Amino acid sequence: MAHIQRGTRTFKKANLALFAGGFSTFAILWGTQPLLPELAREFHISPALSSLSLSSTTIALAVSILIAGSLSEVFGRKSIMTLSIVVSSLLSVLTAFSPNFHLLILFRILQGITLAGLPAVAMAYLGEEIEPRSLGMAMGLYISGNSIGGMAGRIICGFLTDYFGWHAALAGVGLVSLLAGVVFWRILPPSVNFHPRKFEIGSLAKTLFSQFKEPGLVYLFLIAFLLMGGFVSLYNYIGFQLIRPPYSLSQTLVGFIFIVYMVGTFSSTWMGMLADKYGRRVILGLSLFILFIGAFITLDASLWVKIVGVAVFTFGFFAGHSLASGWVGKFASHDKAQASSLYLFFYYAGSSIGGTASGAVYSGFGWHGVVAWIMILAVVSILLSIRLGIIAKRKFKTHTAEV
């Protein structure tokens, strides 16, 4: 069947819909991140324990993504994604009424389960429906929706928390996300190149684990784990650093630090276009090196230099994630939604494990310890990307844009 061509009205609608879907999903997912110091204060818990409000969601999301990706092979792409956004938005509003930390964690786990539908399926939808030569741009636009959603969720929560409390903040994010979900449902073009499978658990499980037989996918999964482990480590604990002297910033100002996500919106699209032109392996390695440099810059004591470092780090992260995730569909020879699900499983497992582990690092060694942790993860990611590039060069000998 024909693919969606760049420049057409259908192409624009597909990109706008997935932008809105990514916005909704990631506003909900990351909305509690700037609230960690506030949750630690209100519930009298440690920074590492407060991070469970995020880690519990991401680990539930990681596991659920495997199921959602397999279910989409049976029930279709659009229906799973739409249900995911609507239910998650409603749960976000309910989370706002949590009277204690235990109930808040329960709601956040449920959100992790329901949020899985969109990220598990979106990459497969794009890989099936968008023409190959425009996939890098389309994937970059989708990832930019993720970055803007994550930024908006953090800023909205930080601002509303200062003036109305964290309960109102979470409710506000839920309502905004529900509106974005309606936009998604109304304008996303239906799947044309999707062919449903029968619901056979044994067969689905077999094809899921067969993805590990492709070496290129294994390296992508490991890069996703390390990338997200470093990313969430920086953003989880930068807030604790900035609300203390000598910075002493308010929750609103800490929330606005996340406006640097805008560079992620730019980098994911721009670097995706460069990858379409010059090859993914070169641009992926460059992106990971930029992330490493950004983390190092945040060691400077100056507030403004530290923010520049966060921006550089964010630029590299979103570029790297966009390129790595876009490569999954190329390496996967079958059941691409399952391959995408595995990539995201490792991605969010990295968030849960890395985010909580770095809490212990922060408690023991402060900000310098967290940055050292991030830089180690970045170096390992760069080494893996070099090996991945060698595998890609062998696999895609005649397709320059794919390597």
PECORFEN-V971398 format. One record per pair of residues at least 12 apart in sequence whose ideal C-beta (glycine too) atoms are under 8 Angstrom apart, sorted by the first residue. I is the first residue (numbers start at 1). J is the second residue. Records with the same first field share a line. If there is no record, write none. Layout:
I=J + J
This chain:
1=192 + 193
2=192
3=129 + 130 + 131 + 132 + 193
4=129 + 130 + 131 + 189
5=131 + 134
6=131 + 133 + 134 + 137
10=189
11=130 + 134 + 138
13=187 + 188 + 189
14=126 + 129 + 130 + 138 + 188 + 189
15=138 + 141 + 142
16=183 + 187
17=183 + 184 + 187 + 188 + 189
18=122 + 125 + 126 + 141 + 142 + 145 + 184 + 188
19=141 + 142 + 144 + 145 + 148
20=145 + 180 + 181 + 183 + 184 + 187
21=81 + 85 + 118 + 122 + 145 + 180 + 181 + 184 + 188
22=118 + 119 + 122 + 142 + 143 + 144 + 145 + 146 + 149
23=145 + 146 + 148 + 149 + 152 + 177 + 180
24=85 + 88 + 89 + 118 + 149 + 176 + 177 + 178 + 180 + 181 + 184
25=84 + 85 + 88 + 115 + 118 + 119 + 146 + 149 + 177
26=145 + 146 + 147 + 149 + 150 + 153
27=149 + 150 + 152 + 153 + 156 + 173 + 176 + 177 + 180
28=88 + 89 + 92 + 111 + 115 + 153 + 173 + 174 + 177
29=57 + 58 + 61 + 111 + 115 + 150 + 153
30=54 + 149 + 150 + 153 + 154 + 235
31=92 + 153 + 154 + 156 + 157 + 169 + 170 + 173
32=53 + 54 + 57 + 108 + 157 + 170
33=54 + 154 + 157 + 235 + 236 + 239
34=154 + 157 + 158 + 161 + 239 + 251 + 254 + 255 + 258
35=53 + 157 + 158 + 161 + 166 + 169 + 251
36=50 + 51 + 53 + 54 + 236 + 239 + 240
37=50 + 239 + 240 + 243 + 251 + 254
38=161 + 166 + 251
39=53 + 101 + 104 + 166
42=166
43=100 + 101
45=101
46=359 + 363
47=237 + 240 + 359 + 362 + 363
48=356 + 359 + 360 + 362 + 363
49=359
51=236 + 355 + 356 + 359
52=105 + 356
53=101 + 104 + 105 + 108
54=108 + 232 + 236 + 351 + 355
55=351 + 352 + 355 + 356
56=105 + 108 + 109 + 112 + 352
57=108 + 109 + 111 + 112 + 115
58=112 + 232 + 348 + 349 + 351 + 352 + 355
59=112 + 348 + 349 + 352
60=108 + 109 + 110 + 111 + 112 + 113
61=112 + 113 + 115 + 116 + 119 + 344 + 348
62=112 + 344 + 345 + 346 + 347 + 348 + 349 + 351 + 352
63=345
64=112 + 113 + 114 + 115 + 116 + 120
65=116 + 119 + 120 + 341 + 344 + 345 + 348
66=120 + 208 + 338 + 341 + 342 + 345
67=116
68=80 + 84 + 116 + 117 + 120 + 121 + 341
69=120 + 121 + 124 + 337 + 338 + 340 + 341 + 342 + 344
70=204 + 208 + 337 + 338 + 341
72=117 + 120 + 121 + 124 + 337
73=196 + 197 + 204 + 335 + 337 + 338
74=196 + 197 + 198 + 199 + 204
75=196
76=191 + 194 + 196
77=121 + 124 + 125 + 128 + 191 + 194 + 337
78=125 + 188 + 190 + 191
80=117 + 120 + 121
81=117 + 118 + 121 + 122 + 125 + 184 + 188
82=181 + 184 + 185 + 188
83=117
84=114 + 115 + 116 + 117 + 118
85=117 + 118 + 177 + 180 + 181 + 184 + 185
86=178 + 181 + 185
87=114
88=111 + 114 + 115 + 177
89=174 + 175 + 177 + 178 + 181
90=174 + 178
91=107 + 110 + 111 + 114 + 174
92=111 + 170 + 171 + 173 + 174 + 177
93=170 + 171 + 174 + 175 + 178
94=107
95=107 + 108 + 111 + 170 + 174
96=167 + 168 + 169 + 170 + 171 + 174
97=167
98=167
119=344
120=337 + 340 + 341 + 344
121=337 + 340
122=142
123=139 + 142 + 325 + 326 + 328 + 329 + 336 + 337 + 340 + 343
124=329 + 336 + 337 + 340
125=191 + 194
126=138 + 139 + 142 + 329
127=329 + 336 + 340
128=191 + 193 + 194 + 336
129=189 + 191 + 192 + 193
133=276 + 401
134=276
135=276 + 326 + 329
136=272 + 273 + 275 + 276 + 323 + 326 + 401
137=269 + 272 + 273 + 276
139=268 + 272 + 322 + 325 + 326
140=268 + 269 + 270 + 271 + 272 + 273 + 322 + 326
141=268 + 269
143=264 + 268 + 269 + 272 + 318 + 321 + 322 + 325
144=264 + 265 + 266 + 268 + 269 + 318
147=261 + 262 + 264 + 265 + 268 + 314 + 318
148=261 + 262 + 265
149=180
150=258 + 261
151=258 + 259 + 260 + 261 + 262 + 264
152=176
153=173
154=255 + 258 + 261
155=255 + 256 + 258 + 259
156=169 + 172 + 173 + 176 + 255
157=169 + 170 + 172 + 173 + 255
158=251 + 252 + 253 + 254 + 255 + 256 + 258
159=252 + 255 + 256
160=172
161=251 + 252 + 255
162=250 + 251 + 252
163=252
204=338
207=334 + 335 + 338
208=335 + 338 + 341 + 342
210=334
211=332 + 335 + 338 + 339 + 342
212=342
214=331 + 332 + 333
215=391
216=327 + 331 + 388 + 391 + 392 + 395
217=328 + 331 + 332 + 339 + 342 + 343
219=384 + 385 + 387 + 388 + 391
220=324 + 327 + 328 + 331 + 343 + 388
221=342 + 343 + 345 + 346
222=346 + 384
223=288 + 320 + 324 + 381 + 384 + 385 + 388
224=321 + 324 + 325 + 343 + 344 + 346 + 347 + 350
225=346 + 347 + 349 + 350 + 354
226=350 + 377 + 378 + 380 + 381 + 384
227=288 + 291 + 317 + 320 + 321 + 324 + 347 + 350 + 377 + 381
228=321 + 347 + 348 + 350 + 351 + 354
229=350 + 351 + 353 + 354 + 355 + 357 + 358 + 377
230=291 + 295 + 317 + 354 + 373 + 374 + 377 + 378 + 381
231=313 + 317 + 351
232=350 + 351 + 354 + 355 + 358
233=354 + 355 + 357 + 358 + 361 + 370 + 373 + 374 + 377
234=295 + 298 + 310 + 313 + 370 + 371 + 374
235=258
236=355 + 358 + 359
237=358 + 359 + 362 + 367 + 370
238=257 + 298 + 310
239=254 + 257
240=362
241=367
242=254 + 257 + 303
247=303
257=307 + 310
260=307 + 310 + 311 + 314
261=314
263=311 + 312 + 314 + 315 + 318
264=314 + 315 + 317 + 318 + 319
265=318
266=315
267=287 + 314 + 315 + 316 + 318 + 319 + 322
268=318 + 319 + 321 + 322
269=322
270=319
271=283 + 286 + 287 + 319 + 322 + 323
272=319 + 322 + 323 + 326
275=323 + 326 + 401
276=401
277=401
279=400 + 401 + 402 + 403
280=323 + 326 + 327 + 392 + 401 + 402 + 403
281=385 + 388 + 389 + 392 + 393 + 403
282=389
283=319 + 323
284=320 + 323 + 324 + 327 + 385 + 388 + 389
285=382 + 385 + 386 + 389
287=316 + 317 + 319 + 320 + 323
288=316 + 320 + 378 + 381 + 382 + 385
289=316 + 382
290=312 + 313 + 315 + 316 + 319
291=313 + 315 + 316 + 317 + 320 + 378 + 381
292=316 + 375 + 378 + 379 + 382
293=312 + 316
294=309 + 310 + 311 + 312 + 313 + 314 + 315 + 316
295=309 + 313 + 371 + 374 + 375 + 378
296=309 + 371 + 375
297=309 + 312 + 313
298=310 + 313 + 367 + 371
299=367 + 368 + 371
320=381
321=347
324=343
325=340 + 343
327=392
328=340 + 343
330=396 + 402
331=392 + 395
354=377
357=373
358=370 + 373 + 374
361=373
389=403
